[in-house]
Amino acid sequence: MSADYNVLIVDDVSDNIKVAMNILKENNYNFSFALNGKQALEIIKKKSFDIVLLDIMMPQMNGFEVCEFLKNDPQTHDIPVIFLTAKADLDSLAKGFKVGAVDYITKPFYADELISRVKTHIELYRAKKVLQQHNLDLHVKILQSEKRFLSELENSQKEIIYLLTELMEDTSDETGKHIKRVADISKLLATLHHSLSDMEIDDIFFAAPLHDIGKITIPHEIIHKHGRLTEEEFRVMQTHTTNAHNLLKKSSRRLMKAGDIIAYQHHEKWDGSGYPQGLKAEEIHIYARIVAIADVLDALTHVRVYKTSWDFDAASNYIIEREGIQFDPYLIKLFKENLESFRKIIEEKS
Protein backbone atom coordinates (compact mmCIF):
# COMPACT_ATOMS: atom_id res chain seq x y z
CA MET A 1 0.00 0.00 0.00
CA SER A 2 1.32 3.48 -0.80
CA ALA A 3 0.90 7.13 0.12
CA ASP A 4 -1.52 7.43 -2.80
CA TYR A 5 -4.24 6.34 -0.38
CA ASN A 6 -5.89 9.08 1.67
CA VAL A 7 -7.26 8.25 5.14
CA LEU A 8 -9.44 10.55 7.26
CA ILE A 9 -9.66 9.79 10.97
CA VAL A 10 -12.45 11.49 12.91
CA ASP A 11 -12.54 11.31 16.73
CA ASP A 12 -13.14 13.90 19.45
CA VAL A 13 -10.31 12.35 21.49
CA SER A 14 -6.99 13.28 19.91
CA ASP A 15 -5.16 10.36 21.62
CA ASN A 16 -7.37 7.91 19.70
CA ILE A 17 -6.37 9.62 16.45
CA LYS A 18 -2.67 9.39 17.34
CA VAL A 19 -2.96 5.68 18.18
CA ALA A 20 -4.69 4.89 14.88
CA MET A 21 -2.13 6.90 12.90
CA ASN A 22 0.80 5.18 14.65
CA ILE A 23 -0.63 1.75 13.87
CA LEU A 24 -1.39 2.54 10.23
CA LYS A 25 1.75 4.58 9.45
CA GLU A 26 3.65 1.47 8.31
CA ASN A 27 1.47 1.44 5.20
CA ASN A 28 2.55 5.00 4.42
CA TYR A 29 -0.96 6.42 4.01
CA ASN A 30 -1.73 10.10 3.64
CA PHE A 31 -3.48 11.04 6.89
CA SER A 32 -5.95 13.78 7.68
CA PHE A 33 -7.85 14.14 10.93
CA ALA A 34 -10.81 15.97 12.43
CA LEU A 35 -11.92 16.38 16.03
CA ASN A 36 -15.63 16.61 15.29
CA GLY A 37 -18.20 15.84 12.62
CA LYS A 38 -18.55 19.33 11.17
CA GLN A 39 -14.80 19.71 10.82
CA ALA A 40 -14.67 16.34 9.04
CA LEU A 41 -17.28 17.43 6.48
CA GLU A 42 -15.38 20.63 5.76
CA ILE A 43 -12.19 18.64 5.12
CA ILE A 44 -14.02 16.20 2.82
CA LYS A 45 -15.28 19.12 0.74
CA LYS A 46 -11.69 20.06 -0.09
CA LYS A 47 -10.03 16.64 -0.45
CA SER A 48 -10.92 13.17 -1.69
CA PHE A 49 -10.48 10.16 0.56
CA ASP A 50 -10.21 6.42 0.12
CA ILE A 51 -11.61 5.66 3.57
CA VAL A 52 -13.04 7.41 6.63
CA LEU A 53 -12.48 6.06 10.16
CA LEU A 54 -15.33 7.61 12.10
CA ASP A 55 -16.00 7.76 15.84
CA ILE A 56 -19.67 7.30 16.74
CA MET A 57 -20.00 9.21 20.00
CA MET A 58 -19.10 12.86 19.35
CA PRO A 59 -20.73 16.09 20.55
CA GLN A 60 -22.91 18.27 18.29
CA MET A 61 -22.81 15.91 15.30
CA ASN A 62 -22.36 12.21 15.96
CA GLY A 63 -20.86 9.64 13.66
CA PHE A 64 -24.22 8.34 12.46
CA GLU A 65 -25.17 11.84 11.26
CA VAL A 66 -21.82 12.35 9.52
CA CYS A 67 -22.07 8.98 7.78
CA GLU A 68 -25.63 9.63 6.67
CA PHE A 69 -24.59 12.99 5.24
CA LEU A 70 -21.75 11.37 3.27
CA LYS A 71 -24.01 8.65 1.89
CA ASN A 72 -26.61 11.20 0.73
CA ASP A 73 -24.03 13.14 -1.29
CA PRO A 74 -23.28 11.59 -4.74
CA GLN A 75 -19.70 12.89 -4.53
CA THR A 76 -18.94 10.97 -1.29
CA HIS A 77 -21.52 8.20 -1.45
CA ASP A 78 -19.06 5.43 -2.30
CA ILE A 79 -16.29 6.29 0.21
CA PRO A 80 -16.09 3.42 2.72
CA VAL A 81 -16.80 4.40 6.33
CA ILE A 82 -15.57 2.29 9.24
CA PHE A 83 -17.05 3.17 12.61
CA LEU A 84 -14.79 3.38 15.67
CA THR A 85 -16.69 2.42 18.78
CA ALA A 86 -15.86 1.70 22.40
CA LYS A 87 -19.10 -0.18 22.88
CA ALA A 88 -20.08 -2.73 20.23
CA ASP A 89 -23.73 -3.09 21.25
CA LEU A 90 -26.06 -4.61 18.66
CA ASP A 91 -28.32 -1.56 18.34
CA SER A 92 -25.39 0.74 17.55
CA LEU A 93 -23.93 -1.71 15.07
CA ALA A 94 -27.28 -2.20 13.34
CA LYS A 95 -27.78 1.55 13.06
CA GLY A 96 -24.24 1.98 11.75
CA PHE A 97 -24.77 -0.48 8.91
CA LYS A 98 -28.18 1.04 8.20
CA VAL A 99 -26.73 4.51 7.59
CA GLY A 100 -24.09 3.05 5.26
CA ALA A 101 -20.98 1.98 7.17
CA VAL A 102 -19.04 -0.94 5.72
CA ASP A 103 -17.47 -2.13 8.97
CA TYR A 104 -16.73 -1.30 12.63
CA ILE A 105 -13.64 -1.52 14.85
CA THR A 106 -13.79 -1.53 18.61
CA LYS A 107 -11.58 0.49 20.91
CA PRO A 108 -8.96 -0.05 22.14
CA PHE A 109 -7.50 -0.87 18.73
CA TYR A 110 -5.79 -4.14 17.92
CA ALA A 111 -3.04 -3.33 15.47
CA ASP A 112 -3.44 -6.33 13.17
CA GLU A 113 -7.22 -5.93 13.06
CA LEU A 114 -7.05 -2.20 12.26
CA ILE A 115 -4.37 -2.65 9.58
CA SER A 116 -6.18 -5.58 7.96
CA ARG A 117 -9.66 -4.03 7.87
CA VAL A 118 -8.48 -0.66 6.59
CA LYS A 119 -6.35 -2.32 3.89
CA THR A 120 -9.23 -4.61 2.83
CA HIS A 121 -11.79 -1.82 2.47
CA ILE A 122 -9.40 0.52 0.66
CA GLU A 123 -8.57 -2.20 -1.84
CA LEU A 124 -12.26 -2.99 -2.34
CA TYR A 125 -13.00 0.71 -2.85
CA ARG A 126 -10.22 1.15 -5.39
CA ALA A 127 -11.23 -2.05 -7.19
CA LYS A 128 -14.81 -0.80 -7.38
CA LYS A 129 -13.62 2.52 -8.85
CA VAL A 130 -11.52 0.69 -11.44
CA LEU A 131 -14.48 -1.50 -12.37
CA GLN A 132 -16.76 1.53 -12.64
CA GLN A 133 -14.24 3.22 -14.94
CA HIS A 134 -13.95 0.09 -17.08
CA ASN A 135 -17.73 -0.09 -17.30
CA LEU A 136 -17.84 3.58 -18.24
CA ASP A 137 -15.18 3.07 -20.90
CA LEU A 138 -17.05 0.05 -22.22
CA HIS A 139 -20.31 2.03 -22.27
CA VAL A 140 -18.61 4.83 -24.23
CA LYS A 141 -17.19 2.31 -26.69
CA ILE A 142 -20.61 0.73 -27.17
CA LEU A 143 -22.19 4.14 -27.76
CA GLN A 144 -19.45 5.01 -30.25
CA SER A 145 -19.94 1.69 -32.04
CA GLU A 146 -23.71 2.21 -32.17
CA LYS A 147 -23.23 5.75 -33.46
CA ARG A 148 -20.81 4.53 -36.14
CA PHE A 149 -23.18 1.72 -37.12
CA LEU A 150 -26.15 4.09 -37.34
CA SER A 151 -24.08 6.54 -39.35
CA GLU A 152 -23.05 3.80 -41.79
CA LEU A 153 -26.65 2.63 -41.99
CA GLU A 154 -27.89 6.15 -42.67
CA ASN A 155 -25.23 6.64 -45.34
CA SER A 156 -26.38 3.41 -46.97
CA GLN A 157 -29.95 4.70 -47.02
CA LYS A 158 -28.79 7.98 -48.57
CA GLU A 159 -26.89 6.04 -51.22
CA ILE A 160 -29.97 3.98 -52.04
CA ILE A 161 -32.03 7.18 -52.31
CA TYR A 162 -29.41 8.64 -54.64
CA LEU A 163 -29.50 5.56 -56.87
CA LEU A 164 -33.30 5.58 -56.95
CA THR A 165 -33.40 9.24 -57.92
CA GLU A 166 -30.82 8.56 -60.64
CA LEU A 167 -33.19 5.89 -61.95
CA MET A 168 -36.10 8.33 -61.75
CA GLU A 169 -34.20 10.91 -63.80
CA ASP A 170 -33.69 8.34 -66.57
CA THR A 171 -37.29 7.15 -66.74
CA SER A 172 -39.50 10.13 -65.85
CA ASP A 173 -39.81 13.84 -66.47
CA GLU A 174 -37.95 14.60 -63.24
CA THR A 175 -34.51 16.20 -63.56
CA GLY A 176 -31.65 16.10 -61.10
CA LYS A 177 -31.89 19.84 -60.56
CA HIS A 178 -35.62 19.63 -59.84
CA ILE A 179 -35.05 16.87 -57.29
CA LYS A 180 -32.27 18.87 -55.59
CA ARG A 181 -34.31 22.09 -55.53
CA VAL A 182 -37.32 20.32 -54.02
CA ALA A 183 -35.03 18.99 -51.28
CA ASP A 184 -33.58 22.46 -50.64
CA ILE A 185 -36.97 24.18 -50.61
CA SER A 186 -38.36 21.50 -48.30
CA LYS A 187 -35.42 21.86 -45.92
CA LEU A 188 -35.89 25.64 -45.73
CA LEU A 189 -39.61 25.32 -45.04
CA ALA A 190 -38.98 22.59 -42.45
CA THR A 191 -36.34 24.73 -40.72
CA LEU A 192 -38.79 27.64 -40.48
CA HIS A 193 -41.30 25.27 -38.84
CA HIS A 194 -39.87 25.56 -35.33
CA SER A 195 -41.64 22.50 -33.94
CA LEU A 196 -39.52 20.14 -36.05
CA SER A 197 -36.29 18.68 -34.64
CA ASP A 198 -32.95 18.74 -36.45
CA MET A 199 -33.36 15.02 -37.18
CA GLU A 200 -36.80 15.58 -38.71
CA ILE A 201 -35.45 18.41 -40.85
CA ASP A 202 -32.67 16.14 -42.10
CA ASP A 203 -35.16 13.34 -42.77
CA ILE A 204 -37.25 15.68 -44.93
CA PHE A 205 -34.19 16.93 -46.80
CA PHE A 206 -32.82 13.46 -47.61
CA ALA A 207 -36.20 11.80 -48.26
CA ALA A 208 -37.78 14.59 -50.34
CA PRO A 209 -36.05 13.37 -53.54
CA LEU A 210 -38.23 10.25 -53.37
CA HIS A 211 -41.45 12.26 -53.68
CA ASP A 212 -42.09 11.13 -57.26
CA ILE A 213 -40.20 7.83 -57.26
CA GLY A 214 -43.44 6.08 -58.20
CA LYS A 215 -43.28 7.66 -61.65
CA ILE A 216 -40.81 4.99 -62.71
CA THR A 217 -43.84 2.66 -62.82
CA ILE A 218 -45.87 4.92 -65.14
CA PRO A 219 -45.79 4.23 -68.92
CA HIS A 220 -43.31 6.38 -70.84
CA GLU A 221 -45.97 7.73 -73.20
CA ILE A 222 -47.96 9.16 -70.28
CA ILE A 223 -44.95 10.61 -68.45
CA HIS A 224 -43.65 12.34 -71.57
CA LYS A 225 -46.95 13.28 -73.20
CA HIS A 226 -47.12 16.80 -74.59
CA GLY A 227 -50.37 18.41 -73.63
CA ARG A 228 -53.19 17.56 -71.27
CA LEU A 229 -53.73 14.00 -70.04
CA THR A 230 -57.02 12.26 -70.62
CA GLU A 231 -59.07 11.25 -67.58
CA GLU A 232 -57.88 7.67 -67.94
CA GLU A 233 -54.26 8.74 -68.32
CA PHE A 234 -54.56 10.96 -65.27
CA ARG A 235 -55.93 8.05 -63.23
CA VAL A 236 -52.88 6.03 -64.29
CA MET A 237 -50.61 8.95 -63.38
CA GLN A 238 -52.17 9.14 -59.92
CA THR A 239 -51.08 5.59 -59.21
CA HIS A 240 -47.48 6.77 -58.88
CA THR A 241 -48.28 7.59 -55.23
CA THR A 242 -49.65 4.16 -54.32
CA ASN A 243 -47.00 2.39 -56.39
CA ALA A 244 -44.28 4.24 -54.46
CA HIS A 245 -45.99 3.34 -51.19
CA ASN A 246 -46.13 -0.33 -52.11
CA LEU A 247 -42.40 -0.23 -52.83
CA LEU A 248 -41.18 1.82 -49.85
CA LYS A 249 -43.49 0.51 -47.12
CA LYS A 250 -41.44 -2.69 -47.02
CA SER A 251 -38.52 -0.86 -45.42
CA SER A 252 -38.22 -0.27 -41.68
CA ARG A 253 -35.36 2.23 -42.11
CA ARG A 254 -36.01 5.76 -40.93
CA LEU A 255 -35.21 7.63 -44.15
CA MET A 256 -37.08 5.12 -46.28
CA LYS A 257 -40.13 5.44 -44.04
CA ALA A 258 -39.92 9.21 -44.42
CA GLY A 259 -39.67 8.76 -48.18
CA ASP A 260 -42.74 6.49 -48.10
CA ILE A 261 -44.78 9.13 -46.27
CA ILE A 262 -43.73 11.86 -48.69
CA ALA A 263 -44.22 9.84 -51.88
CA TYR A 264 -47.61 8.51 -50.73
CA GLN A 265 -49.12 11.75 -49.41
CA HIS A 266 -47.59 14.73 -51.23
CA HIS A 267 -50.61 15.01 -53.56
CA GLU A 268 -53.11 15.13 -50.69
CA LYS A 269 -54.79 18.52 -50.17
CA TRP A 270 -55.64 20.46 -47.03
CA ASP A 271 -59.37 20.46 -47.87
CA GLY A 272 -59.45 16.70 -48.48
CA SER A 273 -59.79 16.86 -52.28
CA GLY A 274 -56.38 15.36 -53.03
CA TYR A 275 -55.29 11.80 -53.77
CA PRO A 276 -54.82 8.88 -53.27
CA GLN A 277 -56.47 8.69 -49.81
CA GLY A 278 -58.42 11.95 -49.63
CA LEU A 279 -56.69 12.91 -46.39
CA LYS A 280 -57.62 16.24 -44.85
CA ALA A 281 -55.72 18.93 -42.91
CA GLU A 282 -53.42 17.45 -40.27
CA GLU A 283 -54.33 13.91 -41.30
CA ILE A 284 -51.66 14.62 -43.91
CA HIS A 285 -48.20 14.11 -42.43
CA ILE A 286 -46.18 17.30 -41.97
CA TYR A 287 -43.40 15.85 -44.16
CA ALA A 288 -45.82 15.53 -47.08
CA ARG A 289 -47.41 18.95 -46.47
CA ILE A 290 -43.98 20.57 -46.70
CA VAL A 291 -42.84 18.71 -49.81
CA ALA A 292 -46.19 19.40 -51.54
CA ILE A 293 -45.45 23.14 -51.52
CA ALA A 294 -41.83 22.63 -52.58
CA ASP A 295 -42.84 20.36 -55.47
CA VAL A 296 -45.50 22.72 -56.82
CA LEU A 297 -43.25 25.79 -56.51
CA ASP A 298 -40.43 24.16 -58.43
CA ALA A 299 -42.69 22.54 -61.03
CA LEU A 300 -44.40 25.87 -61.79
CA THR A 301 -41.15 27.82 -62.15
CA HIS A 302 -39.54 25.38 -64.59
CA VAL A 303 -40.34 23.99 -68.02
CA ARG A 304 -42.06 20.62 -68.30
CA VAL A 305 -43.08 18.72 -71.43
CA TYR A 306 -46.67 19.82 -70.87
CA LYS A 307 -46.09 23.48 -69.86
CA THR A 308 -43.86 26.54 -70.01
CA SER A 309 -42.23 28.02 -66.91
CA TRP A 310 -43.83 30.69 -64.72
CA ASP A 311 -41.91 33.51 -63.07
CA PHE A 312 -41.44 33.27 -59.30
CA ASP A 313 -44.02 35.90 -58.42
CA ALA A 314 -46.76 34.22 -60.44
CA ALA A 315 -45.92 30.82 -58.97
CA SER A 316 -45.76 32.08 -55.39
CA ASN A 317 -49.08 33.92 -55.78
CA TYR A 318 -50.66 30.72 -57.11
CA ILE A 319 -49.46 28.83 -54.04
CA ILE A 320 -50.53 31.55 -51.60
CA GLU A 321 -54.03 31.69 -53.15
CA ARG A 322 -54.44 28.00 -52.28
CA GLU A 323 -53.88 28.52 -48.56
CA GLY A 324 -56.37 26.38 -46.65
CA ILE A 325 -57.53 24.71 -49.87
CA GLN A 326 -54.53 22.81 -51.18
CA PHE A 327 -51.87 23.79 -48.68
CA ASP A 328 -51.37 23.99 -44.91
CA PRO A 329 -52.24 27.58 -43.79
CA TYR A 330 -49.38 27.74 -41.29
CA LEU A 331 -46.84 26.63 -43.88
CA ILE A 332 -48.17 29.22 -46.31
CA LYS A 333 -47.72 31.86 -43.59
CA LEU A 334 -44.07 30.83 -43.27
CA PHE A 335 -43.75 30.81 -47.05
CA LYS A 336 -45.16 34.35 -47.37
CA GLU A 337 -42.91 35.68 -44.61
CA ASN A 338 -39.78 34.29 -46.31
CA LEU A 339 -40.48 34.68 -50.03
CA GLU A 340 -37.05 36.09 -50.88
CA SER A 341 -35.30 33.07 -49.37
CA PHE A 342 -37.40 30.75 -51.54
CA ARG A 343 -36.83 32.97 -54.59
CA LYS A 344 -33.09 32.65 -54.04
CA ILE A 345 -33.23 28.85 -54.18
CA ILE A 346 -35.28 28.92 -57.40
CA GLU A 347 -33.15 31.51 -59.14
CA GLU A 348 -29.67 30.44 -58.01
CA LYS A 349 -30.13 26.70 -58.51
CA SER A 350 -31.92 26.66 -61.87
Summary of the structure (lengths in Angstrom):
residues: 350
radius of gyration: 36.3
end to end distance: 74.6
largest distance: 106.0
contacts: 1078
relative contact order: 0.07
helix: 63%
strand: 8%
